[in-house]
Amino acid sequence: MIECKFEPGNQANLRHVVVDALLIQDNQVLLTRRADRLREGGKWAIPGGFMDRDETTLEAVMREVLEETGYTCEVEQLLSVLDKPDRRGDDRQNVSFVFVAKIIAKVQEHDDEVTELKWFPLDALPAQEEMAFDHLEILWEWVKQNDEQLSTPLDN
């Protein structure tokens, strides 16, 4: 949490704002393997991260996708806002804006927070213990909302 002091000496523990992007194409999702030095390192994750000061959530999610995947993207929709104080894998309360985005073009390599990129079929996602944070649950929620539109049956 962010500790802040306000006038006249009041203090507050503020929450972090994070963004996440579901990049889904042809019934597959692009996941990143987190670098070992990071929390939940070595696990698969949805691209995303902390919002910077003076940027919007849309700017933040497009920047995070570019940094972590090397792809530019176009945001299609806001899927959800997650604000539970006890989200799995978090050591502080992060408020996450989860977007669905479409990949536009590969323009650079991914940054050093990521060791690998991989497309996973939506019916063959990594096991719970291989996924960072609550990202598998986020994917399941998207699948549930879009099950009729997918061309392959999914077991949940």
Secondary structure, DSSP 8 states (H G I E B T S, - for coil): -EEEEETTTEEEEE-EEEEEEEEEETTEEEEEEE-TTSTTTTSEE-SEEE--TT--HHHHHHHHHHHHHSEEEEEEEEEEEE--TT-TT-SS-EEEEEEEEEEEEE-S---TTEEEEEEEETTS---GGGB-TTHHHHHHHHHHHHGGG-SS----
